[in-house]
């Protein structure tokens, strides 16, 4: 059967190769080991547990060296779980009773996981997942370490894939990745992008379509998957690859030059980062600064908030990477919404996106924000730069005043210790709540800049939960209602003479970048990998064309029309990806 | 056999990091180590099992009973008592 199916593009590039289906345990994929004796089974279980513990400990040490102590701690605890006598002795007991060693390890770990999962404490209950992860690793060691890997370079097809599996696979073994589930923002997709593995996710009917197939080809840019492609298909893909290669090389050649239109309108391109390591990658991609440092990632996957010292070191590294001439905008931790932090003891809320989130934490977790602001002042003092900060989820004038108050209080505390402290902190507000957009003229008089978060702005303007897949048709940031809101924010900022940046996904999409630049947005901030594409798009147009595009976009009544106008200006060279949900057409 | 009661002073009780530190310390001794949460009155757990310790649900202020038995039981009970009574930064690594 040859077929053509489509999903959501998740990591660019074209991959062609044999299909290798990843089967998680419990899906009929549990291997049965041939063991000569029960004594041998016991020995193999103990050896596998030791090997898994050693692997985890080595990974923990590597993360420690990479300055990720929080992640390292979790792996170090997992190393102890691998050799936990409660699990190992139970597995050995089951194996002595005649159970297959693989099943014995899984059953013993599951018993422990269930005890943990039943605990009242949500943080401890979450450790149940760690125990199950560890069991899979022990099983892999038990099976000679090759259980979960393809034997030859392959395109991996799966319902979903644990990120750790992708992270540990030797380079070159996974040519491409096709997932029936997942989303472009899932961890495994983010990892695939950073590893340069072409990927397509959320492909309905994927596993049925690839059943019995020898080869698949996938295009991580269009989201298309070809099952058992014919010679003509392969030729077409090869040609596409040549065209794209030329396009990407031309775009990369513009790195290091300030982004601008043909007629010299400057649109600085900044990077969104989540760690100081990202800052280095952003510099290589030609970022002119950091427009969004997502500091909440420092708070995830750990048992307690990062200390002030630890934060100083992280912020300082990012600041030093860009130096005094280029700004690094640090966003106060955007905690709450879909990013919950168990150790803060926040109450569960029926509507977390409308709940105690981000700057709203100042009421109950004031010290959290103050610690962060002190760390930013100190880091800037040590790095010899002017700090830039912004607060997420600002809704009212009082929120903005609160931010300025905390900022000044943190400075006094740092200055009182005699530490080096810059004279001022460039202070901004994220505009993502409709009330803040409406109040833009007044808010603009209180701060130094705005940064529009188009992801949240879209979900709040259209009242559509961004995590709800059945509301996808309401989640396009190119909707004219969102763009008119952006235009109002730009107008409000102009009255006070402050600049406006956009740091949402829309800024990283060439079509979106053109529309935003036309609306008068001053700076665009996107993931480093998107910068080449938007730099090239801007370099191909004039300011007049951008303003004409923006005028048409504002007059439109739906996002599809806006995208069509923008693609027309882009030269319609890019293949459009299917909007409004993945389509499936099967050719027999 | 040695037995000793100690109050936990660590802010976060015996969550993953301090629990791991305890297990690592306990594993250095030949003696068996049992740990019970006197405050909650739960059944005791193997002190060399991180899963066992996590299930004790230990929070700051809880009283724990450490029971050691074996050739190095004295040194074991003292080392583990000091670890539990210490501040988080000491219990850490």
Interface residues (C-beta under 8 A of the other chain):
Chain A: X73 X74 X76 X77 X80 X81 X84 X85 X86 X87 X112 X115 X116 X119 X120 X121 X123 X124 X127 X131 X303 X304 X343
Chain B: X11 X12 X15 X16 X17 X19 X20 X23 X24 X46 X48 X49 X50 X51 X52 X54 X55 X57
